[in-house]
Amino acid sequence: MCTLIVDQGRPRWRSLGVPVGGAADRFALDIGNALVGNPPDAAALEISLNGPTLTTDSEVACVLFGAPFEMTIDGTPHEAGKTFTLHRGEELRIGGTPSGMRAYLCVRGGLQTPIILDSRSSLEPLAAGAELPCQAGILHTRHFRHDFVWNAEPRVLRVVDGTQADWFRGDAFDSQSFTVTPASNRMGLRLRGAALTPPERELESEPVCPGSVQVTREGQCIILGVDGQTIGGYPKIAQVVSADLDKLAQLRPGETIRFQRVTLAEAEALYRAKQTELREWRTRLRTAEAFAS
């Protein structure tokens, strides 16, 4: 449906108006790369809702990691999150996912597409017949189980106050649930809920970033994503904390969310905890690979 080449994006070019881009779920990309022995910023395929069909002309070491997509190799089912070697001429078919939104097909050595502005992240989806250069390789089987899908409804996103939070009165933002609309993409999630009362004042365009929760003139909310613009003129009622940004990548149209306010100190603690978890998993996977080889 929408398959992109992604890495960690272009964070150093925002001063020129270039969005960050890259993987929408950086945690999933990072772990997928670690499973096949890659550095965290190696380029991979980001698959959304329904995946592509691929073949290879040599042995390629792979893993599909993230949402639990269905996949087959020459018609035989294969489990997402488990490494495998795709052999010459075999057909890898990636179907849909019953929950979540995105997963990452990582290959050992990373995809070797051209570098533009310090990144291999593509600017448009792949088309049928595309050729993806990568290194040949084989890999023993490893399996990583991680719950990327919330089990509770509504989903909860933790936020700190936005720059214009005091422009809004009452608790309408905190007390209600919002629905993710189909008019959502990597640029941002458009939400539908009881309209917030927009402030009777104008805002000059100012910097925004992924996770900024803007309120439109109609009183509806937009959460900016990794492809979101670098400046905006809507007031920002909240900011999704860094530790929860990857959750935005797995929200599907029709799902409901709520916002939970936290303090800046709590947001920093959540960020540190997530980075610690990521480092620990990288270390475990590197150690397991060393013992296996």
PALOPA-788325 format. One record per residue (C-alpha): z, x, y. Coordinates in Angstrom, 1 decimal. Each point is the difference from the previous one (the first is absolute). Layout:
<nodes>
<node <Z; X; Y>>
...
</nodes>
This chain:
<nodes>
<node <0.0; 0.0; 0.0>>
<node <0.9; 2.9; 2.4>>
<node <0.1; 3.5; -1.4>>
<node <0.7; 2.9; 2.4>>
<node <0.4; 3.7; -0.3>>
<node <3.4; 0.8; 1.6>>
<node <2.4; 2.8; 0.4>>
<node <2.9; 0.3; 2.5>>
<node <-2.2; -0.9; 2.9>>
<node <-0.5; 1.4; 3.5>>
<node <3.4; -0.1; 1.8>>
<node <-0.8; 2.9; 2.4>>
<node <-2.9; -1.9; 1.7>>
<node <1.8; -3.0; 1.4>>
<node <-0.1; 1.4; 3.5>>
<node <-3.8; -0.4; -0.1>>
<node <0.3; -3.6; -1.2>>
<node <-0.6; 0.7; -3.7>>
<node <2.1; -2.1; -2.3>>
<node <2.1; 1.7; -2.7>>
<node <-1.9; -1.6; -2.9>>
<node <0.4; 1.5; -3.4>>
<node <2.0; -1.6; -2.8>>
<node <1.6; -3.3; 0.8>>
<node <2.7; 0.7; -2.7>>
<node <0.8; 3.7; 0.4>>
<node <2.8; 0.0; -2.5>>
<node <-2.4; -1.3; -2.7>>
<node <-2.7; 2.6; 0.9>>
<node <2.6; 2.8; 0.0>>
<node <1.4; -0.9; -3.5>>
<node <-3.5; -0.5; -1.4>>
<node <-1.1; 3.4; 1.3>>
<node <3.2; 1.5; -1.5>>
<node <-0.8; -1.5; -3.4>>
<node <-3.3; 1.9; -0.2>>
<node <1.4; 3.2; 1.5>>
<node <-1.5; -0.4; 3.5>>
<node <1.6; 0.7; 3.4>>
<node <1.1; -3.1; 1.9>>
<node <-3.0; 0.0; 2.3>>
<node <-2.7; 0.1; -2.6>>
<node <-2.7; -2.6; 0.5>>
<node <-0.1; -3.0; -2.4>>
<node <-1.5; -3.5; -0.3>>
<node <1.9; -2.9; 1.6>>
<node <-0.7; -3.2; -1.9>>
<node <0.7; -3.4; 1.5>>
<node <0.4; -3.2; -2.1>>
<node <-2.9; 0.7; -2.2>>
<node <-1.3; 3.3; -1.1>>
<node <-3.3; 1.8; -0.7>>
<node <-1.8; 1.2; -3.1>>
<node <-0.4; 3.7; -0.4>>
<node <-1.6; 2.5; -2.4>>
<node <0.2; 3.8; -0.1>>
<node <-2.3; 2.8; -1.1>>
<node <2.9; 2.3; -1.1>>
<node <3.6; -0.2; -1.1>>
<node <2.2; -1.2; 2.9>>
<node <3.8; -0.2; 0.0>>
<node <1.1; -3.3; 1.7>>
<node <2.8; -2.5; 0.7>>
<node <0.0; -3.4; 1.6>>
<node <3.3; -0.5; 1.8>>
<node <1.4; -2.7; 2.3>>
<node <-0.4; -3.7; -0.7>>
<node <-0.4; -0.9; -3.7>>
<node <-3.8; -0.3; -0.1>>
<node <-1.7; -0.9; -3.2>>
<node <-2.3; 2.7; -1.3>>
<node <-2.1; 0.9; -3.0>>
<node <-1.8; 3.1; -1.3>>
<node <-3.1; -0.9; -1.9>>
<node <1.5; -3.5; -0.5>>
<node <3.4; 1.3; -1.3>>
<node <3.0; -1.0; 2.2>>
<node <1.9; 2.8; 1.7>>
<node <3.3; -0.3; 1.8>>
<node <0.2; 0.8; 3.7>>
<node <2.5; 2.8; 0.8>>
<node <-0.9; 1.9; -3.1>>
<node <-2.2; 3.2; 0.3>>
<node <-3.2; 0.3; -2.0>>
<node <-3.1; 2.1; -0.4>>
<node <-3.3; -1.8; 0.7>>
<node <-2.6; 1.6; -2.2>>
<node <-3.7; 0.5; 0.7>>
<node <-1.9; -3.3; -0.1>>
<node <3.1; -2.3; -0.3>>
<node <0.2; -3.0; 2.3>>
<node <3.2; -0.6; 1.9>>
<node <0.2; -3.6; 1.2>>
<node <2.8; -1.0; 2.3>>
<node <0.6; -3.7; 0.3>>
<node <2.5; -2.0; 2.1>>
<node <3.8; 0.1; 0.3>>
<node <2.4; -2.9; -0.6>>
<node <2.3; 1.2; 2.7>>
<node <-0.1; 2.5; 2.9>>
<node <-3.1; 0.9; 1.9>>
<node <-1.0; 3.7; -0.4>>
<node <0.0; 2.9; -2.4>>
<node <-1.4; 3.5; 0.0>>
<node <-2.3; 1.7; -2.4>>
<node <0.9; 3.7; 0.2>>
<node <-2.0; 2.7; -1.8>>
<node <1.2; 3.5; -0.6>>
<node <-1.2; 2.3; 2.8>>
<node <-0.6; -3.0; 2.3>>
<node <-3.3; -1.4; 1.2>>
<node <-2.0; 2.6; 1.7>>
<node <-1.7; -2.0; 2.7>>
<node <-0.8; 1.4; 3.5>>
<node <2.9; 0.6; 2.4>>
<node <-0.2; -1.8; 3.3>>
<node <2.7; 0.6; 2.7>>
<node <2.2; 1.7; -2.6>>
<node <-0.2; -2.8; -2.6>>
<node <-2.2; -1.2; -2.8>>
<node <0.9; -3.6; 0.6>>
<node <-3.1; -2.1; 0.1>>
<node <-1.0; -2.2; 3.0>>
<node <-1.6; -2.7; -2.1>>
<node <0.4; -1.4; -3.5>>
<node <-1.9; 1.5; -2.9>>
<node <-3.3; -1.6; -0.9>>
<node <-1.5; -0.4; -3.5>>
<node <-1.6; 3.2; -1.3>>
<node <2.2; 2.3; 2.0>>
<node <0.5; 3.5; -1.5>>
<node <3.5; 1.5; 0.3>>
<node <0.2; 3.8; -0.5>>
<node <3.2; 1.2; -1.8>>
<node <1.1; 2.7; -2.4>>
<node <-0.2; -0.2; -3.8>>
<node <3.2; 0.0; -1.8>>
<node <2.2; -1.4; -2.8>>
<node <3.6; -1.2; 0.1>>
<node <2.6; -0.9; -2.6>>
<node <1.5; -3.5; 0.3>>
<node <2.8; -0.7; 2.4>>
<node <1.4; -3.3; 1.0>>
<node <1.9; -1.0; 3.2>>
<node <1.6; -3.4; 0.3>>
<node <0.9; -1.3; 3.4>>
<node <0.4; -3.5; 1.4>>
<node <-2.5; -0.2; 2.9>>
<node <0.2; -3.8; 0.2>>
<node <3.0; -1.9; 1.5>>
<node <1.5; -2.4; -2.5>>
<node <1.5; -2.3; 2.7>>
<node <-1.5; -2.4; 2.4>>
<node <-0.2; 0.3; 2.9>>
<node <-0.7; 3.7; 0.4>>
<node <2.4; 1.8; 2.4>>
<node <-1.2; 2.6; 2.5>>
<node <2.6; 1.9; 1.9>>
<node <-0.6; 0.5; 3.7>>
<node <1.5; 1.5; 3.1>>
<node <-0.4; -1.6; 3.5>>
<node <-3.4; 0.5; 1.6>>
<node <-0.5; 1.2; 3.5>>
<node <-0.2; -3.6; 1.4>>
<node <2.5; -1.6; -2.4>>
<node <2.1; -1.2; 3.0>>
<node <-2.9; -2.0; 1.3>>
<node <0.6; -2.6; -2.7>>
<node <2.9; -2.4; -0.1>>
<node <1.7; -1.6; -3.0>>
<node <-0.1; 0.9; -3.7>>
<node <-3.3; -1.6; -0.9>>
<node <-1.4; 3.4; -1.1>>
<node <3.0; 0.9; -2.3>>
<node <0.7; -3.5; -1.4>>
<node <-3.4; -1.0; -1.4>>
<node <-2.4; 1.0; -2.7>>
<node <-3.6; 1.0; 0.8>>
<node <-3.1; -0.4; -2.2>>
<node <-2.6; 2.8; -0.3>>
<node <-3.4; -1.6; 1.0>>
<node <-3.4; 0.9; -1.5>>
<node <-1.0; 1.4; 3.4>>
<node <1.9; 3.2; -1.0>>
<node <-1.3; 3.5; -0.8>>
<node <0.8; 3.7; 0.4>>
<node <0.0; -0.4; 3.8>>
<node <2.8; -2.5; -0.2>>
<node <1.7; -3.0; -1.6>>
<node <-0.4; -3.2; 1.9>>
<node <3.0; -2.3; -0.7>>
<node <0.4; -3.7; 0.4>>
<node <3.3; -1.6; 0.8>>
<node <1.8; -2.2; 2.6>>
<node <-1.4; 1.3; 3.3>>
<node <2.2; 2.3; 2.0>>
<node <0.2; -0.8; 3.7>>
<node <-2.2; 2.7; 1.7>>
<node <1.5; 1.6; 3.1>>
<node <-1.4; -1.1; 3.4>>
<node <-1.0; 3.4; 1.0>>
<node <-2.9; 2.4; -0.6>>
<node <0.2; 3.4; -1.8>>
<node <-2.2; 2.9; 0.8>>
<node <-1.5; 1.7; -3.1>>
<node <2.4; 2.6; -1.5>>
<node <0.3; 2.0; -3.2>>
<node <0.5; -1.8; -3.3>>
<node <0.2; 1.3; -3.5>>
<node <-0.1; -1.2; -3.6>>
<node <2.9; -2.5; -0.5>>
<node <0.0; -1.2; 3.5>>
<node <0.6; -3.8; 0.0>>
<node <-1.9; -1.5; 2.9>>
<node <0.2; -3.6; 1.3>>
<node <-3.3; -1.6; 1.1>>
<node <-0.3; -2.5; 2.9>>
<node <0.0; -2.8; -2.6>>
<node <3.5; 1.2; -1.2>>
<node <-1.2; 1.3; -3.3>>
<node <0.8; 3.5; -1.4>>
<node <-2.2; 2.9; -1.1>>
<node <1.3; 3.0; -1.8>>
<node <-2.2; 3.0; 0.6>>
<node <-1.2; 2.0; -3.0>>
<node <-1.2; 3.5; -0.6>>
<node <-3.5; -0.8; 1.5>>
<node <1.6; -1.7; 3.0>>
<node <-0.9; 1.0; 3.6>>
<node <1.9; 2.6; 1.9>>
<node <0.7; -2.1; 3.1>>
<node <0.6; -3.8; 0.5>>
<node <0.9; -2.5; 2.6>>
<node <2.0; -2.5; -2.0>>
<node <3.8; 0.3; 0.3>>
<node <1.8; 1.6; -3.0>>
<node <2.9; -2.0; -1.2>>
<node <0.8; 2.4; -2.9>>
<node <-1.0; 3.1; -1.9>>
<node <0.0; 0.2; -3.8>>
<node <2.1; 3.0; -1.1>>
<node <-1.8; 2.9; -1.5>>
<node <1.5; -0.5; -3.4>>
<node <-1.6; -3.4; -0.3>>
<node <-3.5; 0.8; 1.4>>
<node <-1.4; 0.4; -3.6>>
<node <1.1; -3.6; -0.8>>
<node <-2.6; -1.3; 2.5>>
<node <-2.8; 1.4; -2.3>>
<node <1.2; -2.2; -2.9>>
<node <0.2; -3.3; 1.9>>
<node <-2.6; -2.6; -1.1>>
<node <-1.2; -3.0; 2.0>>
<node <2.2; -3.0; -0.6>>
<node <3.1; 2.0; -0.6>>
<node <3.1; -0.7; 2.2>>
<node <2.1; 2.6; 1.8>>
<node <3.1; 0.1; 2.1>>
<node <1.2; 2.7; 2.4>>
<node <3.4; 1.6; -0.2>>
<node <1.3; 1.9; 3.0>>
<node <1.7; 3.3; -0.5>>
<node <1.3; 2.7; 2.4>>
<node <-1.8; 3.2; 0.8>>
<node <2.6; 1.9; -1.9>>
<node <-0.6; -2.2; -3.1>>
<node <-3.7; 0.4; 0.3>>
<node <0.4; 3.8; 0.1>>
<node <2.2; -0.1; -3.1>>
<node <-2.6; -2.2; -1.8>>
<node <-2.7; 2.5; 0.9>>
<node <2.0; 3.0; -1.3>>
<node <0.8; -1.8; -3.2>>
<node <-3.6; -0.8; -0.7>>
<node <-1.1; 3.5; 0.7>>
<node <2.7; 1.3; -2.3>>
<node <-1.2; -2.3; -2.8>>
<node <-3.5; 1.2; 0.5>>
<node <0.9; 3.7; -0.2>>
<node <2.1; -0.6; -3.1>>
<node <-2.9; -1.7; -1.8>>
<node <-2.4; 2.7; 1.0>>
<node <2.4; 2.6; -1.4>>
<node <0.4; -1.9; -3.3>>
<node <-3.7; -0.4; -0.4>>
<node <-0.7; 3.6; 0.7>>
<node <2.7; 1.1; -2.4>>
<node <-1.3; -2.3; -2.7>>
<node <-3.5; 1.3; 0.5>>
<node <1.2; 3.6; -0.3>>
<node <1.8; -0.7; -3.3>>
<node <-3.0; -1.8; -1.4>>
<node <-2.4; 2.8; 0.8>>
</nodes>
